[in-house]
Amino acid sequence: MPLNRKENQHYSTSKSTLKKPLIGLDTLKSCLEKDYFAKVTIVYSTACFEEENLAIEMNCNISLLEMLFHIQQGNWGNTPSLNKVYKGSSLFGEHLQYIRDENQTTTDIEELSIILKDCTIVIKKIAPESIEQEIDVLLNVLAENYVYITKHLTVTPMELFIPVYEEVSSANHSNNTVGSKKIIEKGYYSYWGVYYNEEEEAMIYDLYSKSIITGDLDLLNL
């Protein structure tokens, strides 16, 4: 089924109020606020079997273009330059490992929302530690695709959902290609959901063709 604005506009559905805080959670919040110049909210995920995982919101008083500029300059999140991005090197990884060590848990990020002045970016977990391992690469890929996502600099997307998955339909059946293995194979770099103010429903950004398409794709919802 296609993405629908009315059904999916509340992107923070996997969150609940905090239970007894993990040791070091305040430190994690402070570090993220300092590294990403943001007001940070951290809650526990309500996703099934993921009770120790976190949903994090970073509210940043900058635009999407400003964020990408600072990323390229290496002064937002101390993100490495495009040629020096390696998996597992993110500040998120360092901060999360501290939480794991202090609490002797496998705490992970279930969902990360980056709320900018003109765009909200929602990144969902697709595998253990996937967000912290891929966040720097993801944001640099976003910078590379900025011209195409903004329709050649004519419009800024209102929301980006990373990733979305494909649903294949035919006259005889509907085959949902989701499944954990399939999602991990596709990774973060196949399709993203994109909302524009002037569109009633979400569009799909195809990273392979660098084009905005329509089709039967759904938000990832594990």
N, CA and C of each residue as an Amber inpcrd file, in Angstrom:
protein
   666
   0.8370000  -1.1950000   0.0000000   0.0000000   0.0000000   0.0000000
   0.8690000   1.2410000   0.0000000   0.4470000   2.2740000  -0.6720000
   1.2660000   3.4800000  -0.7360000   1.3410000   4.1680000   0.6220000
   2.3740000   4.9290000   0.8140000   2.4700000   5.7640000   2.0040000
   1.3510000   6.7900000   1.9730000   0.7670000   7.0490000   3.1210000
  -0.3130000   8.0070000   3.2090000  -0.0050000   9.0100000   4.3020000
  -0.0680000  10.2770000   3.9980000   0.3010000  11.3140000   4.9660000
  -0.5460000  11.2070000   6.2340000  -1.8420000  11.0230000   6.1000000
  -2.7080000  11.0130000   7.2720000  -2.3880000   9.8370000   8.1830000
  -1.9980000   8.7060000   7.6120000  -1.7320000   7.5190000   8.4080000
  -0.3430000   7.5420000   9.0060000   0.6010000   8.2150000   8.3730000
   1.9930000   8.0870000   8.7560000   2.6530000   9.3750000   9.2320000
   1.8800000  10.4380000   9.3810000   2.5030000  11.7010000   9.7340000
   3.0360000  11.6900000  11.1670000   2.5340000  10.8040000  12.0240000
   3.0260000  10.7270000  13.3930000   4.1650000   9.7150000  13.4290000
   5.3520000  10.1950000  13.1390000   6.4870000   9.2960000  12.9640000
   7.0370000   8.7820000  14.2720000   6.6200000   9.3290000  15.4140000
   7.1890000   8.9600000  16.7070000   6.3440000   7.8880000  17.3970000
   5.9060000   6.8920000  16.6540000   4.9960000   5.9070000  17.2050000
   5.6970000   4.8260000  18.0100000   7.0190000   4.7290000  17.9530000
   7.7130000   3.6550000  18.6510000   8.3270000   4.1420000  19.9520000
   7.7070000   5.1520000  20.5700000   8.2910000   5.7400000  21.7530000
   7.3350000   5.6840000  22.9370000   7.8910000   5.6620000  24.1330000
   7.1150000   5.7480000  25.3570000   7.8820000   6.6020000  26.3360000
   7.2130000   6.9920000  27.4320000   7.9430000   7.7390000  28.4390000
   8.9820000   6.8430000  29.0950000  10.0240000   7.4640000  29.6320000
  11.1230000   6.7040000  30.2060000  10.7010000   5.9280000  31.4460000
  11.2080000   4.7100000  31.5450000  11.0820000   3.9360000  32.7700000
  12.2740000   4.3140000  33.6470000  12.7030000   3.4160000  34.5170000
  13.8680000   3.6890000  35.3390000  15.0570000   3.9260000  34.4250000
  15.6920000   5.0970000  34.5060000  16.7510000   5.4410000  33.5440000
  17.9370000   4.4860000  33.6040000  18.4950000   4.2220000  32.4560000
  19.7560000   3.4990000  32.3890000  20.8550000   4.3590000  33.0000000
  21.8500000   3.7320000  33.5490000  23.0050000   4.4670000  34.0610000
  23.6970000   5.1520000  32.8820000  23.9580000   6.4400000  33.0270000
  24.6700000   7.1810000  31.9950000  23.7900000   7.8140000  30.9480000
  22.4720000   7.7020000  31.1180000  21.5770000   8.2480000  30.0980000
  21.6600000   9.7690000  30.0290000  21.7930000  10.4080000  31.1710000
  21.9560000  11.8650000  31.1860000  23.2530000  12.2820000  30.4930000
  24.3060000  11.4780000  30.6860000  25.5780000  11.7560000  30.0090000
  25.4260000  11.6180000  28.5040000  24.7130000  10.5780000  28.0670000
  24.4580000  10.3940000  26.6410000  23.7220000  11.5960000  26.0720000
  22.6890000  12.0510000  26.7710000  21.9090000  13.2050000  26.3240000
  22.7990000  14.4430000  26.2080000  23.6160000  14.6940000  27.2120000
  24.4850000  15.8690000  27.2080000  25.5050000  15.8060000  26.0780000
  26.0830000  14.6300000  25.8620000  27.0840000  14.4760000  24.7980000
  26.4710000  14.7190000  23.4230000  25.2840000  14.1710000  23.1940000
  24.6330000  14.3620000  21.8980000  24.2540000  15.8170000  21.6860000
  23.7960000  16.4810000  22.7420000  23.4400000  17.8970000  22.6190000
  24.6640000  18.7350000  22.2720000  25.7810000  18.3920000  22.8630000
  27.0220000  19.1260000  22.5860000  27.5460000  18.8250000  21.1850000
  27.5520000  17.5630000  20.8020000  28.1290000  17.1590000  19.5200000
  27.2910000  17.6030000  18.3280000  25.9610000  17.6470000  18.5220000
  25.0710000  17.9160000  17.3970000  24.3040000  19.2320000  17.5420000
  24.7030000  20.0730000  18.4990000  24.0770000  21.3850000  18.6760000
  22.5560000  21.2600000  18.6760000  22.0500000  20.4000000  19.5520000
  20.6380000  20.0510000  19.5170000  20.0540000  19.9540000  20.9180000
  18.7390000  20.0480000  20.9760000  18.0140000  19.6740000  22.1820000
  17.5980000  18.2250000  21.9950000  18.0070000  17.3550000  22.9180000
  17.8430000  15.9190000  22.7300000  16.8190000  15.3570000  23.7060000
  15.9390000  14.5160000  23.1860000  14.9900000  13.7620000  24.0040000
  15.2460000  12.2790000  23.7900000  15.3540000  11.5260000  24.8900000
  15.6110000  10.0900000  24.8000000  14.5080000   9.3530000  25.5600000
  13.8590000   8.4060000  24.8860000  12.8390000   7.5720000  25.5310000
  13.1060000   6.1250000  25.1690000  12.4750000   5.2170000  25.9040000
  12.6020000   3.8070000  25.5830000  11.7000000   3.4560000  24.4070000
  12.1560000   2.5670000  23.5600000  11.3390000   2.0810000  22.4590000
  10.2650000   1.1520000  23.0010000   9.0980000   1.1550000  22.3440000
   8.0390000   0.2100000  22.6910000   7.9380000  -0.9060000  21.6670000
   8.9180000  -0.9880000  20.7660000   8.9200000  -2.0630000  19.7760000
   9.0200000  -3.4110000  20.4800000   8.3480000  -4.3810000  19.9350000
   8.2930000  -5.7060000  20.5440000   9.6970000  -6.2760000  20.7320000
   9.9700000  -6.8140000  21.9120000  11.2410000  -7.4520000  22.2640000
  12.4200000  -6.4790000  22.2860000  12.1580000  -5.1840000  22.2480000
  13.2530000  -4.2090000  22.2090000  13.1300000  -3.2220000  23.3640000
  12.7610000  -3.7140000  24.5420000  12.4430000  -2.8280000  25.6510000
  13.6450000  -2.0300000  26.1540000  14.8610000  -2.5160000  25.9240000
  16.0420000  -1.7900000  26.3830000  16.5790000  -0.8390000  25.3240000
  15.9630000  -0.8440000  24.1520000  16.4130000   0.0310000  23.0840000
  15.8450000   1.4370000  23.2420000  16.4820000   2.3750000  22.5610000
  16.1460000   3.7850000  22.7310000  15.6220000   4.4010000  21.4380000
  14.7270000   5.3480000  21.6030000  14.3070000   6.2200000  20.5090000
  14.8090000   7.6230000  20.8560000  15.5480000   8.2220000  19.9480000
  16.2080000   9.4890000  20.2170000  15.7160000  10.5560000  19.2360000
  15.3570000  11.7290000  19.7870000  15.0250000  12.8910000  18.9680000
  16.0840000  13.9530000  19.1800000  16.6030000  14.4930000  18.0880000
  17.5360000  15.6170000  18.1440000  16.8830000  16.7990000  17.4340000
  16.5400000  17.8140000  18.1990000  15.8930000  18.9990000  17.6430000
  16.9630000  20.0580000  17.4000000  17.2450000  20.3200000  16.1220000
  18.3560000  21.1970000  15.7420000  17.8260000  22.4760000  15.0970000
  18.2850000  23.6030000  15.5570000  17.8090000  24.8900000  15.0550000
  18.5850000  25.3290000  13.8100000  18.6500000  24.4220000  12.8360000
  19.2870000  24.7110000  11.5520000  18.4500000  24.0720000  10.4510000
  18.6550000  24.5140000   9.2280000  17.9380000  23.9400000   8.0900000
  18.6640000  22.7040000   7.5810000  18.0110000  21.9700000   6.7000000
  18.6390000  20.7970000   6.0900000  19.9160000  21.1790000   5.3530000
  19.8620000  22.2480000   4.5750000  21.0510000  22.6740000   3.8270000
  22.1780000  23.0760000   4.7700000  21.8350000  23.7840000   5.8470000
  22.8580000  24.1760000   6.8150000  23.4900000  22.9610000   7.4770000
  22.6690000  21.9680000   7.8170000  23.2070000  20.7550000   8.4330000
  24.1860000  20.0610000   7.5000000  23.7940000  19.9280000   6.2440000
  24.6580000  19.2360000   5.2800000  25.9470000  20.0170000   5.0420000
  25.8490000  21.3270000   5.0550000  27.0590000  22.1490000   4.9120000
  28.0180000  21.8900000   6.0770000  27.5030000  21.8910000   7.2880000
  28.3550000  21.6800000   8.4560000  28.9180000  20.2590000   8.4840000
  28.1460000  19.3000000   7.9910000  28.6570000  17.9280000   7.8890000
  29.8490000  17.8820000   6.9440000  29.7130000  18.5210000   5.8060000
  30.8030000  18.5400000   4.8300000  32.0390000  19.2450000   5.3800000
  31.8180000  20.2190000   6.2590000  32.9340000  20.9350000   6.8690000
  33.5210000  20.1610000   8.0480000  32.8190000  19.1310000   8.4930000
  33.3040000  18.3160000   9.5970000  33.1120000  18.9360000  10.9610000
  32.1800000  19.8810000  11.0980000  31.9960000  20.5280000  12.3920000
  30.5830000  20.3650000  12.9470000  29.8690000  19.3610000  12.5020000
  28.5730000  19.0000000  13.0740000  28.6390000  17.5360000  13.4600000
  28.6560000  17.2670000  14.7500000  28.8360000  15.8950000  15.1990000
  30.2590000  15.4060000  15.0250000  31.1890000  16.3370000  14.7440000
  32.5620000  15.9240000  14.4430000  32.5890000  14.8250000  13.3930000
  31.6420000  14.9040000  12.4760000  31.5410000  13.8900000  11.4370000
  32.7620000  13.9320000  10.5330000  33.3920000  12.7830000  10.2730000
  34.5500000  12.7760000   9.3760000  34.1840000  13.2860000   7.9920000
  35.1710000  13.7750000   7.2660000  34.9170000  14.2140000   5.8990000
  34.5130000  13.0220000   5.0490000  33.9540000  13.3060000   3.8880000
  33.3670000  12.2710000   3.0450000  34.3350000  11.1360000   2.7480000
  35.6150000  11.4230000   2.5970000  36.5900000  10.4000000   2.2460000
  37.1160000   9.6320000   3.4610000  36.6520000  10.0120000   4.6640000
  37.1840000   9.3720000   5.8650000  36.0890000   8.7420000   6.7210000
  34.9530000   8.4380000   6.0910000  33.8570000   7.8470000   6.8270000
  33.9920000   6.3320000   6.8170000  34.0300000   5.7500000   7.9800000
  34.1350000   4.3070000   8.1110000  33.0130000   3.8010000   9.0130000
  32.5390000   2.5970000   8.7380000  31.4910000   2.0200000   9.5630000
  31.9790000   1.8720000  11.0000000  31.0860000   2.1700000  11.9480000
  31.4170000   1.9990000  13.3390000  32.2200000   3.1290000  13.9430000
  32.5090000   4.1890000  13.1700000  33.3680000   5.2620000  13.6600000
  32.5860000   6.4360000  14.2450000  31.2600000   6.3380000  14.3000000
  30.4570000   7.4860000  14.6850000  30.5360000   7.7550000  16.1800000
  30.2420000   9.0150000  16.5200000  30.1560000   9.3850000  17.9230000
  29.0150000   8.6470000  18.6110000  27.9490000   8.3670000  17.8760000
  26.8570000   7.5900000  18.4460000  27.3700000   6.2540000  18.9690000
  28.2290000   5.6260000  18.1750000  28.7690000   4.3260000  18.5820000
  29.5520000   4.4140000  19.8720000  30.3690000   5.4460000  19.9990000
  31.1580000   5.6290000  21.2070000  30.2540000   5.8680000  22.4140000
  29.2690000   6.7240000  22.2620000  28.3790000   7.0340000  23.3730000
  27.5270000   5.8290000  23.7690000  27.0320000   5.0760000  22.7830000
  26.2170000   3.9120000  23.0890000  27.0300000   2.8080000  23.7550000
  28.2770000   2.6690000  23.3510000  29.1120000   1.6450000  23.9750000
  29.3240000   1.9400000  25.4640000  29.4160000   3.2170000  25.8040000
  29.5250000   3.6150000  27.2120000  28.2820000   3.1590000  27.9850000
  27.1000000   3.3650000  27.4050000  25.8580000   2.9330000  28.0450000
  25.8540000   1.4230000  28.2210000  26.2750000   0.6970000  27.2030000
  26.3010000  -0.7670000  27.2950000  27.2560000  -1.2390000  28.3850000
  28.4280000  -0.6360000  28.4250000  29.4230000  -1.0390000  29.4150000
  28.9400000  -0.7530000  30.8340000  28.3350000   0.4090000  31.0330000
  27.8920000   0.8010000  32.3680000  26.7330000  -0.0580000  32.8680000
  25.8800000  -0.4920000  31.9490000  24.6720000  -1.2240000  32.3390000
  24.7330000  -2.7160000  32.0410000  25.8120000  -3.1340000  31.3540000
  25.9310000  -4.5490000  30.9710000  24.6910000  -5.0100000  30.2000000
  24.3300000  -4.2070000  29.1980000  23.1800000  -4.5170000  28.3540000
  23.5950000  -4.4410000  26.8840000  22.6610000  -4.7840000  26.0220000
  22.8770000  -4.6660000  24.5740000  22.0480000  -3.5050000  24.0240000
  21.8840000  -2.4630000  24.8140000  21.0740000  -1.3090000  24.4220000
  21.4480000  -0.8030000  23.0340000  20.4380000  -0.4980000  22.2450000
  20.6500000  -0.0580000  20.8630000  19.7140000   1.1080000  20.5790000
  19.9140000   1.7640000  19.4400000  19.0020000   2.8170000  18.9880000
  17.9750000   2.1970000  18.0500000  16.7240000   2.2660000  18.4340000
  15.6470000   1.7300000  17.6070000  15.2230000   2.7240000  16.5300000
  15.2430000   4.0110000  16.8930000  14.8150000   5.0500000  15.9590000
  15.5220000   6.3520000  16.2990000  16.0070000   7.0200000  15.2710000
  16.6300000   8.3340000  15.4310000  15.8720000   9.3440000  14.5860000
  15.4170000  10.4250000  15.2250000  14.7400000  11.5060000  14.5060000
  15.5830000  12.7660000  14.6140000  15.9340000  13.3360000  13.4720000
  16.6550000  14.6080000  13.4230000  15.6600000  15.6570000  12.9420000
  15.2480000  16.5330000  13.8500000  14.2090000  17.5130000  13.5540000
  14.8750000  18.8470000  13.2500000  14.8250000  19.2500000  12.0000000
  15.4380000  20.4940000  11.5510000  14.3620000  21.5600000  11.3590000
  14.7670000  22.7680000  11.0440000  13.8050000  23.8510000  10.8730000
  12.8500000  23.5950000   9.7110000  13.3210000  22.9080000   8.6830000
  12.4970000  22.7280000   7.4890000  12.3120000  21.2740000   7.0730000
  12.8530000  20.3410000   7.8390000  12.7750000  18.9400000   7.4380000
  12.9960000  18.0440000   8.6540000  12.2800000  16.9410000   8.7190000
  12.4980000  15.9360000   9.7560000  13.0050000  14.6590000   9.0990000
  14.1000000  14.1210000   9.6140000  14.6960000  12.8920000   9.0890000
  14.5030000  11.7910000  10.1220000  13.8150000  10.7160000   9.7410000
  13.5590000   9.5980000  10.6440000  14.3140000   8.3760000  10.1250000
  15.2040000   7.8510000  10.9620000  16.0170000   6.6870000  10.5950000
  15.6500000   5.5320000  11.5090000  15.2930000   4.3840000  10.9230000
  14.8780000   3.2220000  11.6810000  16.0070000   2.1840000  11.7330000
  16.0780000   1.4830000  12.8220000  17.0160000   0.3750000  12.9580000
  16.6250000  -0.7540000  12.0120000  17.5940000  -1.3380000  11.3080000
  17.3240000  -2.4870000  10.4490000  18.1450000  -3.7080000  10.8410000
  19.1060000  -3.5140000  11.7450000  19.9690000  -4.6010000  12.2070000
  20.6380000  -4.1260000  13.4940000  21.2250000  -5.0190000  14.2830000
  21.9000000  -4.5670000  15.5030000  22.9390000  -3.4850000  15.2170000
  22.8170000  -2.3750000  15.9390000  23.7540000  -1.2540000  15.8600000
  23.7980000  -0.6020000  14.4770000  22.7480000  -0.8020000  13.6930000
  22.7760000  -0.2970000  12.3100000  22.8030000   1.2210000  12.2410000
  22.0690000   1.9020000  13.1370000  22.0290000   3.3590000  13.0650000
  23.3790000   3.9510000  13.4290000  23.9560000   3.5050000  14.5300000
  25.2330000   4.0770000  14.9480000  26.3570000   3.7490000  13.9720000
  26.2790000   2.6070000  13.3050000  27.3140000   2.2390000  12.3440000
  27.1940000   3.0070000  11.0330000  25.9650000   3.3710000  10.6850000
  25.7370000   3.9430000   9.3520000  25.4320000   5.4320000   9.3550000
  25.2480000   6.0420000  10.5170000  24.7630000   7.4120000  10.5580000
  25.6480000   8.3790000   9.7800000  26.9610000   8.2840000   9.9170000
  27.8440000   9.2110000   9.2080000  27.7750000   8.9990000   7.7030000
  27.7810000   7.7370000   7.2890000  27.6830000   7.4420000   5.8570000
  26.3320000   7.9100000   5.3140000  25.2620000   7.6300000   6.0680000
  23.9270000   8.0270000   5.6310000  23.8240000   9.5220000   5.3800000
  24.3310000  10.3100000   6.2970000  24.2170000  11.7600000   6.1570000
  25.0820000  12.2810000   5.0230000  26.2080000  11.6560000   4.7800000
  27.0150000  12.0470000   3.6290000  26.3550000  11.6440000   2.3140000
  25.6880000  10.4920000   2.2990000  24.9350000  10.0910000   1.1070000
  23.7800000  11.0610000   0.8840000  23.1490000  11.4920000   1.9590000
  22.1020000  12.5080000   1.8350000  22.6520000  13.7780000   1.2030000
  23.8400000  14.1810000   1.6160000  24.4580000  15.3750000   1.0320000
  24.7080000  15.1740000  -0.4620000  25.1600000  13.9890000  -0.8340000
  25.4210000  13.6970000  -2.2530000  24.1510000  13.7460000  -3.0900000
  23.0290000  13.4030000  -2.4730000  21.7660000  13.3160000  -3.2080000
  20.8590000  14.5320000  -2.9970000  21.3690000  15.5400000  -2.3390000
  20.5590000  16.7020000  -1.9820000  19.9230000  17.3650000  -3.2090000
  20.6680000  17.5210000  -4.2650000  20.1520000  18.1840000  -5.4670000
  18.9390000  17.4400000  -6.0190000  19.0030000  16.1130000  -6.0060000
  17.9160000  15.3130000  -6.5770000  16.7240000  15.2330000  -5.6390000
  16.9770000  15.1240000  -4.3360000  15.8930000  15.0590000  -3.3580000
  15.1250000  16.3760000  -3.3050000  15.8140000  17.4850000  -3.5430000
  15.1580000  18.8040000  -3.5540000  14.6530000  19.1850000  -4.9430000
  14.5430000  18.2170000  -5.8370000  14.0510000  18.4590000  -7.1990000
  14.8390000  19.5900000  -7.8480000  16.1620000  19.3850000  -7.8470000
  17.0940000  20.3530000  -8.4200000  16.9630000  21.7300000  -7.7420000
  16.9570000  21.6620000  -6.4110000  17.0080000  22.8420000  -5.5380000
  15.7430000  23.6940000  -5.5820000  14.6230000  23.0940000  -5.9560000
  13.3850000  23.8690000  -6.0410000  12.4850000  23.7020000  -4.8260000
  12.6410000  22.6050000  -4.0640000  11.7640000  22.3670000  -2.9150000
  12.4890000  21.4840000  -1.9020000  12.3550000  21.8390000  -0.6320000
  12.9510000  21.0340000   0.4380000  11.9160000  20.0430000   0.9500000
  12.2580000  18.7720000   1.0840000  11.2840000  17.8060000   1.6020000
  10.9060000  18.1290000   3.0390000   9.6500000  17.9030000   3.3590000
   9.1560000  18.1390000   4.7070000   9.6260000  17.0300000   5.6540000
   9.6540000  15.8030000   5.1570000  10.0720000  14.6620000   5.9560000
  10.7940000  13.6500000   5.0800000  11.7840000  12.9880000   5.6680000
  12.4870000  11.8790000   5.0270000  12.4030000  10.6710000   5.9450000
  12.0240000   9.5180000   5.3980000  11.9800000   8.2830000   6.1630000
  12.9950000   7.2980000   5.5890000  13.9020000   6.8300000   6.4290000
  15.0020000   5.9720000   5.9810000  15.0430000   4.7130000   6.8380000
  14.9070000   3.5160000   6.2140000  14.5820000   3.2790000   4.8090000
  13.0930000   2.9840000   4.6520000  12.6570000   2.7920000   3.4060000
  11.3710000   2.1830000   3.1290000  11.6420000   0.8950000   2.3730000
  10.6600000   0.0090000   2.3690000  10.8400000  -1.2670000   1.6900000
   9.8200000  -1.4310000   0.5820000  10.0810000  -2.3880000  -0.2630000
   9.2680000  -2.5710000  -1.4560000   8.2260000  -3.6490000  -1.2400000
   7.0390000  -3.4010000  -1.7570000   5.9740000  -4.3940000  -1.7660000
   5.6420000  -4.7170000  -3.2110000   5.8370000  -5.9680000  -3.6010000
   5.6290000  -6.3780000  -4.9860000   4.2370000  -6.9710000  -5.1210000
   3.4560000  -6.4470000  -6.0540000   2.0890000  -6.9200000  -6.2440000
   1.8970000  -7.4440000  -7.6570000   1.0010000  -8.4030000  -7.7980000
   0.6270000  -8.9010000  -9.1260000  -0.8640000  -9.1820000  -9.1060000
  -1.4040000  -9.6500000 -10.2230000  -2.8350000  -9.9220000 -10.3050000
  -3.2430000 -11.0460000  -9.3580000  -2.3170000 -11.9490000  -9.0770000
  -2.6560000 -13.1290000  -8.2950000  -2.2500000 -13.0590000  -6.8340000
  -1.2770000 -12.1970000  -6.4870000  -0.8200000 -12.1900000  -5.1050000
  -0.1100000 -10.8780000  -4.7900000   0.0440000 -10.6660000  -3.5310000
   0.8430000  -9.5290000  -3.0580000   1.9560000 -10.0980000  -2.2150000
   3.1920000  -9.9080000  -2.6590000   4.3370000 -10.4870000  -1.9760000
   5.1340000  -9.4000000  -1.2760000   5.0120000  -9.3400000   0.0300000
   5.7420000  -8.3480000   0.8050000   7.1770000  -8.8180000   0.9700000
   8.1310000  -8.0770000   0.4390000   9.5210000  -8.5210000   0.4380000
  10.2480000  -8.1630000   1.7220000   9.5060000  -7.7770000   2.7710000
  10.1580000  -7.3140000   3.9780000  10.9630000  -8.4390000   4.6010000
  10.7720000  -8.8920000   5.7970000  11.5950000  -9.9400000   6.3870000
  12.9570000  -9.3890000   6.7330000  13.4520000  -9.7150000   7.9110000
  14.6890000  -9.1010000   8.3980000  15.8520000  -9.2850000   7.4410000
  16.0040000 -10.4940000   6.9050000  17.1510000 -10.7660000   6.0260000
  17.0930000  -9.8960000   4.7860000  15.9060000  -9.7780000   4.1980000
  15.7440000  -8.9960000   2.9700000  16.0420000  -7.5250000   3.2260000
  15.5650000  -7.0050000   4.3710000  15.8090000  -5.6040000   4.6920000
  17.2900000  -5.3330000   4.8570000  17.9800000  -6.2180000   5.5860000
  19.4060000  -6.0330000   5.8150000  20.1700000  -6.0610000   4.4990000
  19.7690000  -6.9600000   3.5910000  20.4300000  -7.0410000   2.2900000
  20.2500000  -5.7400000   1.5140000  19.0450000  -5.1890000   1.5490000
  18.7830000  -3.9350000   0.8430000  19.4390000  -2.7560000   1.5440000
  19.5040000  -2.8360000   2.8730000  20.1700000  -1.7890000   3.6330000
  19.4560000  -0.4600000   3.5600000  20.2100000   0.5870000   3.8860000
  19.6610000   1.9360000   3.9270000  19.7030000   2.6400000   2.5750000
  20.2810000   2.0130000   1.5740000  20.6640000   2.7670000   0.3830000
  19.9170000   2.3440000  -0.8760000  18.6770000   1.9070000  -0.7130000
  17.8430000   1.5760000  -1.8670000  16.7330000   2.6090000  -2.0500000
  15.8160000   2.6770000  -1.0940000  14.6760000   3.5870000  -1.2000000
  14.4890000   4.3750000   0.0920000  14.1710000   5.6480000  -0.0490000
  13.7900000   6.5000000   1.0720000  12.4070000   7.0690000   0.8090000
  11.6150000   7.2190000   1.8610000  10.3240000   7.8850000   1.7270000
  10.5020000   9.3980000   1.8420000   9.8080000  10.1570000   0.9940000
   9.9560000  11.6120000   0.9690000   8.5810000  12.2690000   0.9570000
   8.3570000  13.1680000   1.9150000   7.1390000  13.9770000   1.9190000
   7.4680000  15.3910000   1.4730000   6.6350000  15.9120000   0.5620000
   6.7120000  17.3170000   0.1640000   5.3940000  17.9950000   0.5500000
   5.4710000  19.2570000   0.8960000   4.2800000  19.9760000   1.3370000
   3.1610000  19.9350000   0.3050000   3.5440000  19.9870000  -0.9600000
   2.5170000  20.0850000  -1.9940000   1.9210000  18.7290000  -2.3770000
   2.4550000  17.6400000  -1.8090000   1.9720000  16.3030000  -2.1500000
   1.1240000  15.7400000  -1.0150000  -0.0020000  15.1020000  -1.3560000
  -0.8690000  14.4960000  -0.3530000  -0.2520000  13.2190000   0.2090000
   0.4090000  12.4500000  -0.6620000   1.0270000  11.2010000  -0.2360000
   2.5340000  11.2780000  -0.4180000   3.2250000  10.3490000   0.2190000
   4.6790000  10.3400000   0.1310000   5.1380000   9.9160000  -1.2550000
   6.2810000  10.4330000  -1.6360000   6.9600000   9.9800000  -2.8320000
   8.0940000   9.0510000  -2.3930000   8.7060000   8.4150000  -3.3560000
   9.8140000   7.5100000  -3.0680000  11.0610000   8.0120000  -3.7770000
  12.1590000   8.1100000  -3.0260000  13.4230000   8.4720000  -3.6620000
  14.2290000   7.2060000  -3.8780000  14.5650000   6.9300000  -5.1420000
  15.3470000   5.7700000  -5.5410000  16.8130000   6.1710000  -5.6140000
  17.6270000   5.6590000  -4.6990000  19.0220000   6.0760000  -4.6400000
  19.8370000   5.5440000  -5.8120000  19.3810000   4.4490000  -6.4220000
  20.1330000   3.9050000  -7.5590000  20.0030000   4.7850000  -8.7860000
  18.7770000   5.2020000  -9.0740000  18.5420000   6.0190000 -10.2680000
  18.5930000   7.5040000  -9.9760000  18.7180000   7.8650000  -8.6760000
  18.7100000   9.2640000  -8.2450000  17.4780000   9.9840000  -8.7860000
  16.3470000   9.3340000  -8.5940000  15.0990000   9.9140000  -9.0940000
  13.9780000   9.6970000  -8.0920000  12.9650000  10.5610000  -8.1860000
  11.7830000  10.4540000  -7.3380000  10.7270000   9.6910000  -8.1160000
  10.2110000   8.6360000  -7.4950000   9.2800000   7.7530000  -8.1790000
   8.0250000   7.5730000  -7.3360000   7.0100000   6.9620000  -7.9390000
   5.8190000   6.5500000  -7.2050000   5.7830000   5.0300000  -7.2300000
   5.0880000   4.4470000  -6.2820000   4.9940000   2.9910000  -6.2510000
   4.4460000   2.5140000  -4.9420000   4.2170000   1.2140000  -4.8570000
   3.6670000   0.6210000  -3.6470000   4.7900000   0.2760000  -2.6870000
   5.2130000   1.2660000  -1.9230000   6.2220000   1.0720000  -0.9040000
   5.6820000   1.5460000   0.4330000   6.1080000   0.8620000   1.4870000
   5.6180000   1.1660000   2.8220000   6.7580000   1.5710000   3.7330000
   6.4240000   2.2850000   4.8060000   7.4150000   2.5800000   5.8300000
   7.8910000   1.2920000   6.4750000   9.1650000   1.2080000   6.7210000
   9.7160000   0.0980000   7.4690000   9.1240000   0.1080000   8.8710000
   8.5640000  -1.0120000   9.3000000   7.9340000  -1.0640000  10.6110000
   8.1580000  -2.4450000  11.2110000   9.3540000  -2.6700000  11.7590000
   9.6880000  -3.9680000  12.3240000   9.1270000  -4.1090000  13.7260000
